[in-house]
């Protein structure tokens, strides 16, 4: 357990930051889940709308360091390609 004042302060800061990161990650996953549910239902228009809402959320998470930039881009790309196959 932390003994010094600075170490105690750091544990408080880390706990606060962890809560914020957890909230952002959860929010991103919720948006992604909505896209995947629309794809599973076969509703392309709903899936496109959900992806348009999810993409900025994923990129914001990448910008904040929740996920890596390439990971967010990869997920957006894969979701977009899955939506594209719905029309075919």
PyMOL Python script that loads the backbone (N, CA, C, O; Angstrom):
from pymol import cmd

cmd.read_pdbstr("""\
ATOM      1  N   UNK A   1       0.851  -1.192   0.000  1.00  0.00           N
ATOM      2  CA  UNK A   1       0.000   0.000   0.000  1.00  0.00           C
ATOM      3  C   UNK A   1       0.885   1.239   0.000  1.00  0.00           C
ATOM      4  O   UNK A   1       1.987   1.240   0.548  1.00  0.00           O
ATOM      5  N   UNK A   2       0.375   2.295  -0.629  1.00  0.00           N
ATOM      6  CA  UNK A   2       1.138   3.539  -0.747  1.00  0.00           C
ATOM      7  C   UNK A   2       1.323   4.188   0.618  1.00  0.00           C
ATOM      8  O   UNK A   2       0.401   4.235   1.432  1.00  0.00           O
ATOM      9  N   UNK A   3       2.539   4.691   0.851  1.00  0.00           N
ATOM     10  CA  UNK A   3       2.837   5.331   2.128  1.00  0.00           C
ATOM     11  C   UNK A   3       3.022   6.832   1.989  1.00  0.00           C
ATOM     12  O   UNK A   3       2.554   7.598   2.831  1.00  0.00           O
ATOM     13  N   UNK A   4       3.699   7.255   0.935  1.00  0.00           N
ATOM     14  CA  UNK A   4       3.984   8.675   0.793  1.00  0.00           C
ATOM     15  C   UNK A   4       2.750   9.414   0.266  1.00  0.00           C
ATOM     16  O   UNK A   4       1.846   8.825  -0.326  1.00  0.00           O
ATOM     17  N   UNK A   5       2.751  10.717   0.505  1.00  0.00           N
ATOM     18  CA  UNK A   5       1.634  11.554   0.067  1.00  0.00           C
ATOM     19  C   UNK A   5       1.513  11.514  -1.453  1.00  0.00           C
ATOM     20  O   UNK A   5       0.410  11.406  -1.990  1.00  0.00           O
ATOM     21  N   UNK A   6       2.641  11.601  -2.140  1.00  0.00           N
ATOM     22  CA  UNK A   6       2.614  11.605  -3.606  1.00  0.00           C
ATOM     23  C   UNK A   6       2.114  10.269  -4.158  1.00  0.00           C
ATOM     24  O   UNK A   6       1.396  10.242  -5.158  1.00  0.00           O
ATOM     25  N   UNK A   7       2.487   9.169  -3.516  1.00  0.00           N
ATOM     26  CA  UNK A   7       2.039   7.855  -3.964  1.00  0.00           C
ATOM     27  C   UNK A   7       0.536   7.696  -3.737  1.00  0.00           C
ATOM     28  O   UNK A   7      -0.156   7.102  -4.563  1.00  0.00           O
ATOM     29  N   UNK A   8       0.033   8.221  -2.627  1.00  0.00           N
ATOM     30  CA  UNK A   8      -1.407   8.166  -2.349  1.00  0.00           C
ATOM     31  C   UNK A   8      -2.174   8.996  -3.377  1.00  0.00           C
ATOM     32  O   UNK A   8      -3.242   8.598  -3.843  1.00  0.00           O
ATOM     33  N   UNK A   9      -1.616  10.146  -3.721  1.00  0.00           N
ATOM     34  CA  UNK A   9      -2.254  10.998  -4.732  1.00  0.00           C
ATOM     35  C   UNK A   9      -2.271  10.279  -6.084  1.00  0.00           C
ATOM     36  O   UNK A   9      -3.269  10.325  -6.803  1.00  0.00           O
ATOM     37  N   UNK A  10      -1.173   9.622  -6.423  1.00  0.00           N
ATOM     38  CA  UNK A  10      -1.109   8.907  -7.692  1.00  0.00           C
ATOM     39  C   UNK A  10      -2.159   7.791  -7.752  1.00  0.00           C
ATOM     40  O   UNK A  10      -2.774   7.589  -8.799  1.00  0.00           O
ATOM     41  N   UNK A  11      -2.373   7.077  -6.666  1.00  0.00           N
ATOM     42  CA  UNK A  11      -3.390   6.019  -6.680  1.00  0.00           C
ATOM     43  C   UNK A  11      -4.779   6.612  -6.891  1.00  0.00           C
ATOM     44  O   UNK A  11      -5.616   6.005  -7.559  1.00  0.00           O
ATOM     45  N   UNK A  12      -5.031   7.798  -6.325  1.00  0.00           N
ATOM     46  CA  UNK A  12      -6.321   8.469  -6.546  1.00  0.00           C
ATOM     47  C   UNK A  12      -6.462   8.866  -8.019  1.00  0.00           C
ATOM     48  O   UNK A  12      -7.520   8.683  -8.622  1.00  0.00           O
ATOM     49  N   UNK A  13      -5.388   9.410  -8.586  1.00  0.00           N
ATOM     50  CA  UNK A  13      -5.413   9.838  -9.991  1.00  0.00           C
ATOM     51  C   UNK A  13      -5.608   8.641 -10.922  1.00  0.00           C
ATOM     52  O   UNK A  13      -6.368   8.706 -11.889  1.00  0.00           O
ATOM     53  N   UNK A  14      -4.911   7.551 -10.612  1.00  0.00           N
ATOM     54  CA  UNK A  14      -5.020   6.348 -11.442  1.00  0.00           C
ATOM     55  C   UNK A  14      -6.438   5.792 -11.386  1.00  0.00           C
ATOM     56  O   UNK A  14      -6.990   5.384 -12.408  1.00  0.00           O
ATOM     57  N   UNK A  15      -7.026   5.775 -10.189  1.00  0.00           N
ATOM     58  CA  UNK A  15      -8.389   5.259 -10.037  1.00  0.00           C
ATOM     59  C   UNK A  15      -9.380   6.103 -10.842  1.00  0.00           C
ATOM     60  O   UNK A  15     -10.282   5.566 -11.485  1.00  0.00           O
ATOM     61  N   UNK A  16      -9.206   7.418 -10.801  1.00  0.00           N
ATOM     62  CA  UNK A  16     -10.091   8.313 -11.546  1.00  0.00           C
ATOM     63  C   UNK A  16      -9.931   8.091 -13.054  1.00  0.00           C
ATOM     64  O   UNK A  16     -10.920   8.011 -13.783  1.00  0.00           O
ATOM     65  N   UNK A  17      -8.687   7.994 -13.510  1.00  0.00           N
ATOM     66  CA  UNK A  17      -8.405   7.796 -14.934  1.00  0.00           C
ATOM     67  C   UNK A  17      -8.936   6.440 -15.408  1.00  0.00           C
ATOM     68  O   UNK A  17      -9.463   6.330 -16.515  1.00  0.00           O
ATOM     69  N   UNK A  18      -8.794   5.405 -14.564  1.00  0.00           N
ATOM     70  CA  UNK A  18      -9.281   4.074 -14.913  1.00  0.00           C
ATOM     71  C   UNK A  18     -10.794   4.090 -15.109  1.00  0.00           C
ATOM     72  O   UNK A  18     -11.310   3.471 -16.040  1.00  0.00           O
ATOM     73  N   UNK A  19     -11.498   4.791 -14.242  1.00  0.00           N
ATOM     74  CA  UNK A  19     -12.951   4.885 -14.355  1.00  0.00           C
ATOM     75  C   UNK A  19     -13.353   5.581 -15.655  1.00  0.00           C
ATOM     76  O   UNK A  19     -14.295   5.157 -16.324  1.00  0.00           O
ATOM     77  N   UNK A  20     -12.644   6.640 -16.007  1.00  0.00           N
ATOM     78  CA  UNK A  20     -12.932   7.368 -17.246  1.00  0.00           C
ATOM     79  C   UNK A  20     -12.670   6.476 -18.450  1.00  0.00           C
ATOM     80  O   UNK A  20     -13.490   6.406 -19.366  1.00  0.00           O
ATOM     81  N   UNK A  21     -11.517   5.787 -18.449  1.00  0.00           N
ATOM     82  CA  UNK A  21     -11.167   4.905 -19.564  1.00  0.00           C
ATOM     83  C   UNK A  21     -12.177   3.768 -19.709  1.00  0.00           C
ATOM     84  O   UNK A  21     -12.549   3.396 -20.822  1.00  0.00           O
ATOM     85  N   UNK A  22     -12.615   3.221 -18.574  1.00  0.00           N
ATOM     86  CA  UNK A  22     -13.573   2.125 -18.595  1.00  0.00           C
ATOM     87  C   UNK A  22     -14.889   2.588 -19.207  1.00  0.00           C
ATOM     88  O   UNK A  22     -15.508   1.865 -19.988  1.00  0.00           O
ATOM     89  N   UNK A  23     -15.310   3.788 -18.850  1.00  0.00           N
ATOM     90  CA  UNK A  23     -16.541   4.355 -19.387  1.00  0.00           C
ATOM     91  C   UNK A  23     -16.436   4.553 -20.892  1.00  0.00           C
ATOM     92  O   UNK A  23     -17.359   4.213 -21.633  1.00  0.00           O
ATOM     93  N   UNK A  24     -15.313   5.101 -21.343  1.00  0.00           N
ATOM     94  CA  UNK A  24     -15.119   5.337 -22.779  1.00  0.00           C
ATOM     95  C   UNK A  24     -15.062   4.036 -23.560  1.00  0.00           C
ATOM     96  O   UNK A  24     -15.627   3.939 -24.650  1.00  0.00           O
ATOM     97  N   UNK A  25     -14.385   3.037 -23.015  1.00  0.00           N
ATOM     98  CA  UNK A  25     -14.284   1.735 -23.689  1.00  0.00           C
ATOM     99  C   UNK A  25     -15.666   1.095 -23.789  1.00  0.00           C
ATOM    100  O   UNK A  25     -16.023   0.532 -24.824  1.00  0.00           O
ATOM    101  N   UNK A  26     -16.438   1.184 -22.715  1.00  0.00           N
ATOM    102  CA  UNK A  26     -17.774   0.620 -22.696  1.00  0.00           C
ATOM    103  C   UNK A  26     -18.667   1.318 -23.720  1.00  0.00           C
ATOM    104  O   UNK A  26     -19.443   0.666 -24.419  1.00  0.00           O
ATOM    105  N   UNK A  27     -18.558   2.635 -23.807  1.00  0.00           N
ATOM    106  CA  UNK A  27     -19.349   3.411 -24.765  1.00  0.00           C
ATOM    107  C   UNK A  27     -19.006   3.002 -26.196  1.00  0.00           C
ATOM    108  O   UNK A  27     -19.895   2.842 -27.032  1.00  0.00           O
ATOM    109  N   UNK A  28     -17.716   2.835 -26.472  1.00  0.00           N
ATOM    110  CA  UNK A  28     -17.279   2.432 -27.804  1.00  0.00           C
ATOM    111  C   UNK A  28     -17.835   1.052 -28.143  1.00  0.00           C
ATOM    112  O   UNK A  28     -18.337   0.840 -29.247  1.00  0.00           O
ATOM    113  N   UNK A  29     -17.749   0.123 -27.213  1.00  0.00           N
ATOM    114  CA  UNK A  29     -18.219  -1.235 -27.454  1.00  0.00           C
ATOM    115  C   UNK A  29     -19.729  -1.265 -27.696  1.00  0.00           C
ATOM    116  O   UNK A  29     -20.218  -2.067 -28.492  1.00  0.00           O
ATOM    117  N   UNK A  30     -20.466  -0.391 -27.008  1.00  0.00           N
ATOM    118  CA  UNK A  30     -21.905  -0.315 -27.190  1.00  0.00           C
ATOM    119  C   UNK A  30     -22.233   0.105 -28.617  1.00  0.00           C
ATOM    120  O   UNK A  30     -23.115  -0.474 -29.252  1.00  0.00           O
ATOM    121  N   UNK A  31     -21.525   1.110 -29.119  1.00  0.00           N
ATOM    122  CA  UNK A  31     -21.749   1.569 -30.483  1.00  0.00           C
ATOM    123  C   UNK A  31     -21.426   0.466 -31.494  1.00  0.00           C
ATOM    124  O   UNK A  31     -22.157   0.273 -32.466  1.00  0.00           O
ATOM    125  N   UNK A  32     -20.333  -0.252 -31.258  1.00  0.00           N
ATOM    126  CA  UNK A  32     -19.939  -1.345 -32.152  1.00  0.00           C
ATOM    127  C   UNK A  32     -20.988  -2.451 -32.113  1.00  0.00           C
ATOM    128  O   UNK A  32     -21.319  -3.034 -33.145  1.00  0.00           O
ATOM    129  N   UNK A  33     -21.506  -2.738 -30.928  1.00  0.00           N
ATOM    130  CA  UNK A  33     -22.514  -3.786 -30.781  1.00  0.00           C
ATOM    131  C   UNK A  33     -23.780  -3.430 -31.568  1.00  0.00           C
ATOM    132  O   UNK A  33     -24.405  -4.307 -32.164  1.00  0.00           O
ATOM    133  N   UNK A  34     -24.154  -2.163 -31.572  1.00  0.00           N
ATOM    134  CA  UNK A  34     -25.338  -1.745 -32.326  1.00  0.00           C
ATOM    135  C   UNK A  34     -25.143  -1.986 -33.819  1.00  0.00           C
ATOM    136  O   UNK A  34     -26.076  -2.389 -34.514  1.00  0.00           O
ATOM    137  N   UNK A  35     -23.933  -1.741 -34.309  1.00  0.00           N
ATOM    138  CA  UNK A  35     -23.636  -1.992 -35.725  1.00  0.00           C
ATOM    139  C   UNK A  35     -23.729  -3.488 -36.001  1.00  0.00           C
ATOM    140  O   UNK A  35     -24.341  -3.900 -36.986  1.00  0.00           O
ATOM    141  N   UNK A  36     -23.132  -4.295 -35.144  1.00  0.00           N
ATOM    142  CA  UNK A  36     -23.126  -5.743 -35.355  1.00  0.00           C
ATOM    143  C   UNK A  36     -24.525  -6.334 -35.286  1.00  0.00           C
ATOM    144  O   UNK A  36     -24.839  -7.274 -36.015  1.00  0.00           O
ATOM    145  N   UNK A  37     -25.369  -5.788 -34.414  1.00  0.00           N
ATOM    146  CA  UNK A  37     -26.743  -6.271 -34.328  1.00  0.00           C
ATOM    147  C   UNK A  37     -27.516  -5.942 -35.601  1.00  0.00           C
ATOM    148  O   UNK A  37     -28.312  -6.751 -36.078  1.00  0.00           O
ATOM    149  N   UNK A  38     -27.278  -4.752 -36.147  1.00  0.00           N
ATOM    150  CA  UNK A  38     -27.943  -4.366 -37.393  1.00  0.00           C
ATOM    151  C   UNK A  38     -27.474  -5.248 -38.544  1.00  0.00           C
ATOM    152  O   UNK A  38     -28.269  -5.617 -39.408  1.00  0.00           O
ATOM    153  N   UNK A  39     -26.184  -5.588 -38.558  1.00  0.00           N
ATOM    154  CA  UNK A  39     -25.650  -6.471 -39.598  1.00  0.00           C
ATOM    155  C   UNK A  39     -26.277  -7.864 -39.457  1.00  0.00           C
ATOM    156  O   UNK A  39     -26.669  -8.480 -40.448  1.00  0.00           O
ATOM    157  N   UNK A  40     -26.364  -8.345 -38.222  1.00  0.00           N
ATOM    158  CA  UNK A  40     -26.936  -9.672 -37.982  1.00  0.00           C
ATOM    159  C   UNK A  40     -28.402  -9.724 -38.401  1.00  0.00           C
ATOM    160  O   UNK A  40     -28.886 -10.750 -38.880  1.00  0.00           O
ATOM    161  N   UNK A  41     -29.107  -8.601 -38.214  1.00  0.00           N
ATOM    162  CA  UNK A  41     -30.511  -8.540 -38.601  1.00  0.00           C
ATOM    163  C   UNK A  41     -30.672  -8.406 -40.107  1.00  0.00           C
ATOM    164  O   UNK A  41     -31.763  -8.613 -40.639  1.00  0.00           O
ATOM    165  N   UNK A  42     -29.589  -8.059 -40.799  1.00  0.00           N
ATOM    166  CA  UNK A  42     -29.638  -7.914 -42.242  1.00  0.00           C
ATOM    167  C   UNK A  42     -30.186  -6.581 -42.703  1.00  0.00           C
ATOM    168  O   UNK A  42     -30.534  -6.421 -43.872  1.00  0.00           O
ATOM    169  N   UNK A  43     -30.265  -5.621 -41.794  1.00  0.00           N
ATOM    170  CA  UNK A  43     -30.806  -4.297 -42.108  1.00  0.00           C
ATOM    171  C   UNK A  43     -29.662  -3.368 -42.490  1.00  0.00           C
ATOM    172  O   UNK A  43     -28.968  -2.840 -41.620  1.00  0.00           O
ATOM    173  N   UNK A  44     -29.462  -3.166 -43.795  1.00  0.00           N
ATOM    174  CA  UNK A  44     -28.305  -2.394 -44.248  1.00  0.00           C
ATOM    175  C   UNK A  44     -28.418  -0.917 -43.902  1.00  0.00           C
ATOM    176  O   UNK A  44     -27.431  -0.315 -43.480  1.00  0.00           O
ATOM    177  N   UNK A  45     -29.594  -0.317 -44.067  1.00  0.00           N
ATOM    178  CA  UNK A  45     -29.732   1.119 -43.806  1.00  0.00           C
ATOM    179  C   UNK A  45     -29.477   1.425 -42.335  1.00  0.00           C
ATOM    180  O   UNK A  45     -28.828   2.415 -41.997  1.00  0.00           O
ATOM    181  N   UNK A  46     -29.992   0.571 -41.475  1.00  0.00           N
ATOM    182  CA  UNK A  46     -29.773   0.741 -40.029  1.00  0.00           C
ATOM    183  C   UNK A  46     -28.300   0.530 -39.686  1.00  0.00           C
ATOM    184  O   UNK A  46     -27.747   1.238 -38.845  1.00  0.00           O
ATOM    185  N   UNK A  47     -27.674  -0.435 -40.334  1.00  0.00           N
ATOM    186  CA  UNK A  47     -26.264  -0.722 -40.088  1.00  0.00           C
ATOM    187  C   UNK A  47     -25.381   0.436 -40.518  1.00  0.00           C
ATOM    188  O   UNK A  47     -24.420   0.777 -39.828  1.00  0.00           O
ATOM    189  N   UNK A  48     -25.702   1.050 -41.668  1.00  0.00           N
ATOM    190  CA  UNK A  48     -24.928   2.196 -42.150  1.00  0.00           C
ATOM    191  C   UNK A  48     -25.050   3.361 -41.173  1.00  0.00           C
ATOM    192  O   UNK A  48     -24.062   4.022 -40.855  1.00  0.00           O
ATOM    193  N   UNK A  49     -26.272   3.603 -40.701  1.00  0.00           N
ATOM    194  CA  UNK A  49     -26.496   4.695 -39.744  1.00  0.00           C
ATOM    195  C   UNK A  49     -25.746   4.426 -38.435  1.00  0.00           C
ATOM    196  O   UNK A  49     -25.164   5.337 -37.846  1.00  0.00           O
ATOM    197  N   UNK A  50     -25.767   3.182 -37.994  1.00  0.00           N
ATOM    198  CA  UNK A  50     -25.075   2.821 -36.755  1.00  0.00           C
ATOM    199  C   UNK A  50     -23.565   2.966 -36.918  1.00  0.00           C
ATOM    200  O   UNK A  50     -22.877   3.397 -35.992  1.00  0.00           O
ATOM    201  N   UNK A  51     -23.049   2.608 -38.092  1.00  0.00           N
ATOM    202  CA  UNK A  51     -21.607   2.740 -38.335  1.00  0.00           C
ATOM    203  C   UNK A  51     -21.202   4.207 -38.372  1.00  0.00           C
ATOM    204  O   UNK A  51     -20.139   4.569 -37.867  1.00  0.00           O
ATOM    205  N   UNK A  52     -22.033   5.047 -38.961  1.00  0.00           N
ATOM    206  CA  UNK A  52     -21.733   6.483 -39.004  1.00  0.00           C
ATOM    207  C   UNK A  52     -21.691   7.076 -37.601  1.00  0.00           C
ATOM    208  O   UNK A  52     -20.955   8.031 -37.352  1.00  0.00           O
ATOM    209  N   UNK A  53     -22.472   6.520 -36.689  1.00  0.00           N
ATOM    210  CA  UNK A  53     -22.438   6.977 -35.299  1.00  0.00           C
ATOM    211  C   UNK A  53     -21.251   6.365 -34.553  1.00  0.00           C
ATOM    212  O   UNK A  53     -20.669   7.003 -33.675  1.00  0.00           O
ATOM    213  N   UNK A  54     -20.894   5.128 -34.904  1.00  0.00           N
ATOM    214  CA  UNK A  54     -19.845   4.414 -34.179  1.00  0.00           C
ATOM    215  C   UNK A  54     -18.444   4.863 -34.570  1.00  0.00           C
ATOM    216  O   UNK A  54     -17.543   4.880 -33.731  1.00  0.00           O
ATOM    217  N   UNK A  55     -18.250   5.228 -35.834  1.00  0.00           N
ATOM    218  CA  UNK A  55     -16.903   5.561 -36.304  1.00  0.00           C
ATOM    219  C   UNK A  55     -16.271   6.715 -35.525  1.00  0.00           C
ATOM    220  O   UNK A  55     -15.131   6.577 -35.082  1.00  0.00           O
ATOM    221  N   UNK A  56     -16.959   7.851 -35.335  1.00  0.00           N
ATOM    222  CA  UNK A  56     -16.332   8.925 -34.557  1.00  0.00           C
ATOM    223  C   UNK A  56     -16.050   8.511 -33.108  1.00  0.00           C
ATOM    224  O   UNK A  56     -15.067   8.941 -32.506  1.00  0.00           O
ATOM    225  N   UNK A  57     -16.924   7.676 -32.569  1.00  0.00           N
ATOM    226  CA  UNK A  57     -16.741   7.210 -31.193  1.00  0.00           C
ATOM    227  C   UNK A  57     -15.483   6.350 -31.086  1.00  0.00           C
ATOM    228  O   UNK A  57     -14.731   6.464 -30.118  1.00  0.00           O
ATOM    229  N   UNK A  58     -15.256   5.496 -32.073  1.00  0.00           N
ATOM    230  CA  UNK A  58     -14.078   4.631 -32.080  1.00  0.00           C
ATOM    231  C   UNK A  58     -12.808   5.457 -32.282  1.00  0.00           C
ATOM    232  O   UNK A  58     -11.791   5.208 -31.634  1.00  0.00           O
ATOM    233  N   UNK A  59     -12.868   6.424 -33.167  1.00  0.00           N
ATOM    234  CA  UNK A  59     -11.700   7.269 -33.419  1.00  0.00           C
ATOM    235  C   UNK A  59     -11.379   8.153 -32.213  1.00  0.00           C
ATOM    236  O   UNK A  59     -10.215   8.439 -31.932  1.00  0.00           O
ATOM    237  N   UNK A  60     -12.419   8.576 -31.510  1.00  0.00           N
ATOM    238  CA  UNK A  60     -12.207   9.362 -30.295  1.00  0.00           C
ATOM    239  C   UNK A  60     -11.526   8.501 -29.235  1.00  0.00           C
ATOM    240  O   UNK A  60     -10.639   8.972 -28.523  1.00  0.00           O
ATOM    241  N   UNK A  61     -11.941   7.244 -29.134  1.00  0.00           N
ATOM    242  CA  UNK A  61     -11.317   6.316 -28.186  1.00  0.00           C
ATOM    243  C   UNK A  61      -9.847   6.109 -28.551  1.00  0.00           C
ATOM    244  O   UNK A  61      -8.989   6.019 -27.673  1.00  0.00           O
ATOM    245  N   UNK A  62      -9.568   6.035 -29.842  1.00  0.00           N
ATOM    246  CA  UNK A  62      -8.182   5.879 -30.287  1.00  0.00           C
ATOM    247  C   UNK A  62      -7.374   7.121 -29.946  1.00  0.00           C
ATOM    248  O   UNK A  62      -6.228   7.026 -29.508  1.00  0.00           O
ATOM    249  N   UNK A  63      -7.971   8.269 -30.146  1.00  0.00           N
ATOM    250  CA  UNK A  63      -7.291   9.534 -29.870  1.00  0.00           C
ATOM    251  C   UNK A  63      -6.988   9.680 -28.376  1.00  0.00           C
ATOM    252  O   UNK A  63      -5.967  10.251 -27.993  1.00  0.00           O
ATOM    253  N   UNK A  64      -7.887   9.157 -27.542  1.00  0.00           N
ATOM    254  CA  UNK A  64      -7.707   9.250 -26.094  1.00  0.00           C
ATOM    255  C   UNK A  64      -6.810   8.150 -25.540  1.00  0.00           C
ATOM    256  O   UNK A  64      -6.497   8.138 -24.350  1.00  0.00           O
ATOM    257  N   UNK A  65      -6.397   7.221 -26.411  1.00  0.00           N
ATOM    258  CA  UNK A  65      -5.486   6.173 -25.969  1.00  0.00           C
ATOM    259  C   UNK A  65      -6.174   4.957 -25.388  1.00  0.00           C
ATOM    260  O   UNK A  65      -5.522   4.127 -24.754  1.00  0.00           O
ATOM    261  N   UNK A  66      -7.472   4.830 -25.588  1.00  0.00           N
ATOM    262  CA  UNK A  66      -8.198   3.666 -25.071  1.00  0.00           C
ATOM    263  C   UNK A  66      -7.857   2.441 -25.911  1.00  0.00           C
ATOM    264  O   UNK A  66      -7.611   1.358 -25.379  1.00  0.00           O
ATOM    265  N   UNK A  67      -7.847   2.627 -27.237  1.00  0.00           N
ATOM    266  CA  UNK A  67      -7.406   1.585 -28.165  1.00  0.00           C
ATOM    267  C   UNK A  67      -6.390   2.213 -29.108  1.00  0.00           C
ATOM    268  O   UNK A  67      -6.335   3.434 -29.252  1.00  0.00           O
ATOM    269  N   UNK A  68      -5.596   1.380 -29.741  1.00  0.00           N
ATOM    270  CA  UNK A  68      -4.600   1.878 -30.686  1.00  0.00           C
ATOM    271  C   UNK A  68      -5.304   2.393 -31.940  1.00  0.00           C
ATOM    272  O   UNK A  68      -6.373   1.906 -32.309  1.00  0.00           O
ATOM    273  N   UNK A  69      -4.698   3.369 -32.579  1.00  0.00           N
ATOM    274  CA  UNK A  69      -5.269   3.982 -33.780  1.00  0.00           C
ATOM    275  C   UNK A  69      -5.518   2.949 -34.869  1.00  0.00           C
ATOM    276  O   UNK A  69      -6.562   2.965 -35.521  1.00  0.00           O
ATOM    277  N   UNK A  70      -4.560   2.051 -35.066  1.00  0.00           N
ATOM    278  CA  UNK A  70      -4.703   1.025 -36.104  1.00  0.00           C
ATOM    279  C   UNK A  70      -5.826   0.044 -35.765  1.00  0.00           C
ATOM    280  O   UNK A  70      -6.513  -0.448 -36.660  1.00  0.00           O
ATOM    281  N   UNK A  71      -6.009  -0.234 -34.491  1.00  0.00           N
ATOM    282  CA  UNK A  71      -7.073  -1.139 -34.062  1.00  0.00           C
ATOM    283  C   UNK A  71      -8.425  -0.537 -34.394  1.00  0.00           C
ATOM    284  O   UNK A  71      -9.299  -1.220 -34.928  1.00  0.00           O
ATOM    285  N   UNK A  72      -8.601   0.743 -34.080  1.00  0.00           N
ATOM    286  CA  UNK A  72      -9.867   1.422 -34.370  1.00  0.00           C
ATOM    287  C   UNK A  72     -10.123   1.456 -35.873  1.00  0.00           C
ATOM    288  O   UNK A  72     -11.239   1.198 -36.325  1.00  0.00           O
ATOM    289  N   UNK A  73      -9.097   1.770 -36.636  1.00  0.00           N
ATOM    290  CA  UNK A  73      -9.241   1.818 -38.092  1.00  0.00           C
ATOM    291  C   UNK A  73      -9.585   0.446 -38.656  1.00  0.00           C
ATOM    292  O   UNK A  73     -10.421   0.325 -39.552  1.00  0.00           O
ATOM    293  N   UNK A  74      -8.939  -0.578 -38.130  1.00  0.00           N
ATOM    294  CA  UNK A  74      -9.195  -1.949 -38.593  1.00  0.00           C
ATOM    295  C   UNK A  74     -10.642  -2.350 -38.314  1.00  0.00           C
ATOM    296  O   UNK A  74     -11.303  -2.949 -39.163  1.00  0.00           O
ATOM    297  N   UNK A  75     -11.128  -2.016 -37.118  1.00  0.00           N
ATOM    298  CA  UNK A  75     -12.501  -2.375 -36.755  1.00  0.00           C
ATOM    299  C   UNK A  75     -13.511  -1.656 -37.643  1.00  0.00           C
ATOM    300  O   UNK A  75     -14.497  -2.253 -38.074  1.00  0.00           O
ATOM    301  N   UNK A  76     -13.265  -0.367 -37.917  1.00  0.00           N
ATOM    302  CA  UNK A  76     -14.159   0.396 -38.784  1.00  0.00           C
ATOM    303  C   UNK A  76     -14.164  -0.217 -40.176  1.00  0.00           C
ATOM    304  O   UNK A  76     -15.222  -0.389 -40.782  1.00  0.00           O
ATOM    305  N   UNK A  77     -12.983  -0.543 -40.679  1.00  0.00           N
ATOM    306  CA  UNK A  77     -12.858  -1.115 -42.009  1.00  0.00           C
ATOM    307  C   UNK A  77     -13.594  -2.451 -42.113  1.00  0.00           C
ATOM    308  O   UNK A  77     -14.300  -2.698 -43.091  1.00  0.00           O
ATOM    309  N   UNK A  78     -13.433  -3.293 -41.129  1.00  0.00           N
ATOM    310  CA  UNK A  78     -14.069  -4.610 -41.172  1.00  0.00           C
ATOM    311  C   UNK A  78     -15.580  -4.510 -41.059  1.00  0.00           C
ATOM    312  O   UNK A  78     -16.308  -5.254 -41.717  1.00  0.00           O
ATOM    313  N   UNK A  79     -16.058  -3.586 -40.218  1.00  0.00           N
ATOM    314  CA  UNK A  79     -17.505  -3.384 -40.116  1.00  0.00           C
ATOM    315  C   UNK A  79     -18.058  -2.861 -41.436  1.00  0.00           C
ATOM    316  O   UNK A  79     -19.115  -3.300 -41.889  1.00  0.00           O
ATOM    317  N   UNK A  80     -17.344  -1.925 -42.050  1.00  0.00           N
ATOM    318  CA  UNK A  80     -17.795  -1.354 -43.323  1.00  0.00           C
ATOM    319  C   UNK A  80     -17.853  -2.424 -44.412  1.00  0.00           C
ATOM    320  O   UNK A  80     -18.789  -2.451 -45.211  1.00  0.00           O
ATOM    321  N   UNK A  81     -16.857  -3.298 -44.441  1.00  0.00           N
ATOM    322  CA  UNK A  81     -16.867  -4.350 -45.463  1.00  0.00           C
ATOM    323  C   UNK A  81     -17.992  -5.349 -45.217  1.00  0.00           C
ATOM    324  O   UNK A  81     -18.568  -5.883 -46.166  1.00  0.00           O
ATOM    325  N   UNK A  82     -18.303  -5.602 -43.962  1.00  0.00           N
ATOM    326  CA  UNK A  82     -19.416  -6.505 -43.654  1.00  0.00           C
ATOM    327  C   UNK A  82     -20.759  -5.895 -44.065  1.00  0.00           C
ATOM    328  O   UNK A  82     -21.662  -6.592 -44.528  1.00  0.00           O
ATOM    329  N   UNK A  83     -20.867  -4.577 -43.883  1.00  0.00           N
ATOM    330  CA  UNK A  83     -22.097  -3.886 -44.304  1.00  0.00           C
ATOM    331  C   UNK A  83     -22.208  -3.912 -45.820  1.00  0.00           C
ATOM    332  O   UNK A  83     -23.297  -4.080 -46.368  1.00  0.00           O
ATOM    333  N   UNK A  84     -21.076  -3.745 -46.494  1.00  0.00           N
ATOM    334  CA  UNK A  84     -21.064  -3.739 -47.959  1.00  0.00           C
ATOM    335  C   UNK A  84     -21.547  -5.077 -48.523  1.00  0.00           C
ATOM    336  O   UNK A  84     -22.214  -5.113 -49.557  1.00  0.00           O
ATOM    337  N   UNK A  85     -21.214  -6.157 -47.853  1.00  0.00           N
ATOM    338  CA  UNK A  85     -21.642  -7.483 -48.351  1.00  0.00           C
ATOM    339  C   UNK A  85     -23.136  -7.707 -48.172  1.00  0.00           C
ATOM    340  O   UNK A  85     -23.697  -8.596 -48.813  1.00  0.00           O
ATOM    341  N   UNK A  86     -23.802  -6.923 -47.315  1.00  0.00           N
ATOM    342  CA  UNK A  86     -25.236  -7.082 -47.130  1.00  0.00           C
ATOM    343  C   UNK A  86     -25.999  -6.751 -48.408  1.00  0.00           C
ATOM    344  O   UNK A  86     -27.014  -7.379 -48.713  1.00  0.00           O
ATOM    345  N   UNK A  87     -25.509  -5.765 -49.151  1.00  0.00           N
ATOM    346  CA  UNK A  87     -26.203  -5.357 -50.368  1.00  0.00           C
ATOM    347  C   UNK A  87     -26.004  -6.360 -51.505  1.00  0.00           C
ATOM    348  O   UNK A  87     -26.851  -6.478 -52.390  1.00  0.00           O
ATOM    349  N   UNK A  88     -24.890  -7.074 -51.475  1.00  0.00           N
ATOM    350  CA  UNK A  88     -24.584  -8.016 -52.562  1.00  0.00           C
ATOM    351  C   UNK A  88     -25.388  -9.297 -52.468  1.00  0.00           C
ATOM    352  O   UNK A  88     -25.239 -10.182 -53.310  1.00  0.00           O
TER     353      UNK A  88
END
""", "prot")
cmd.dss("prot")
cmd.show_as("cartoon", "prot")
cmd.util.cbc("prot")
cmd.orient("prot")
